[in-house]
Amino acid sequence: MAELYIGLMSGTSIDGIDAGLVDFAGNKITLVEFHYQPFPPALRQSIQAISQANQAVRLLDYGHLDSQIGRLFGEAANALLKKTGIPANAIKAIGSHGQTVCHAPDGSDGFTLQIGDPNRIAEITGITTVADFRRRDIAAGGQGAPLVPAFHQAVFADPSQTRTVVNIGGIANITILDDKPAIGFDTGPGNGLIDYWYQQHHSGMFDPSGEWAASGRIDQELLAALKDDPYFRLAPPKSTGKEYFSAAWLARKIETFENLPAQDIQATLCQFSADTISDAIRQHAPGATQTFICGGGAHNRHLLRLLAGNLRIPVASTAEIGVDPDHVEAIAFAWLARQTLNGLPGNLCNVTGARAPVILGGIYPGRNGLS
């Protein structure tokens, strides 16, 4: 008998909503259908504006954006179901990540904020919705991120070898899988700065296959300046966001390199992402025999070539171990919703630094309650 959940995800690249319909029947994980819904350009700009570090935000603007994103998430779930013909009452729950607008987990009053009103998702779809996954982990002393390593461990682990799984979104994170409990953390920028610099010089949203970066020359002085940041010297558990590795951060780093051609800066940014990911793997998983990539960065062939050259081990898409790289995070949040409804923890203390495993998220009942 089918056990159906929906996962909804929008990441730090702020490009759109991934929606996955997942069947957990027999404790197996099967993607039934997938739907991608891009953000309208004006909404994307509003999210970027509200996500700027130290940005003053009007509560009216915040509230409207929270409601608007919640409505779009609900519409994405309905569009997904329309593709399948499966009725809403057949779905156990939706797991919604929401859209991160601020991640500042450190200190006694650390917090993280994802918007996209789950009340609206539950009302629009009629389906019980689980959301706000990260803040309970922070309340338990953790970083609230990354959360996907728990899912990576459940689906990708092979105790006979050491694997690393790298999710390359706006921020990159790694999961180290071997015969011990999984560890993982944010390595630093993934696509975020690469995309930002491309958008300053082209009309598109991202550098297709990394072609523009491949046309440039890596500047070693700039690369050293980019890598000279305290974050890379921190021991895990650690997490970060685009409010730290921001446009302002990049502007400070390149202000003495203003004579460099734009494509050389792009080439250096791509090498920077590859190096910080590779350095993390070499330091924390020196015995790794395989690295699998998911997230949007899996489509940047130039970045993958740089990673393979750094690591000198096979670097491949998670498609080779059964899950399309574009689908991993949506499936992960369906899995996290299932953990919550089954009264099971969704965090890994080795990853987030939380004092104990905790059940994540708040539950917003659907039209038929929690049945």
Secondary structure by P-SEA (a helix, b strand, c coil): ccbbbbbbbccccccbbbbbbbbbccccccccbbbbbbccaaaaaaaaaaaccbbbbbaaaaaaaaaaaaaaaaaaaaaaaaacccccccccbbbbbccccccccccccccccccccaaaaaaacccbbbccccaaaaaacccccccaaaaaaaccccccbbbbbbbbccbbbbbbbccccccccccccccaaaaaaaaacccccccccccccccbbbcaaaaaaaacccccccccccccccccccaaaaaaaacccccccaaaaaaaaaaaaaaaaaaaaaaccccccbbbbbcccccaaaaaaaaaaacccccccccccccccccaaaaaaaaaaaaaaacccccccccccccccccbbbbbbcccccc
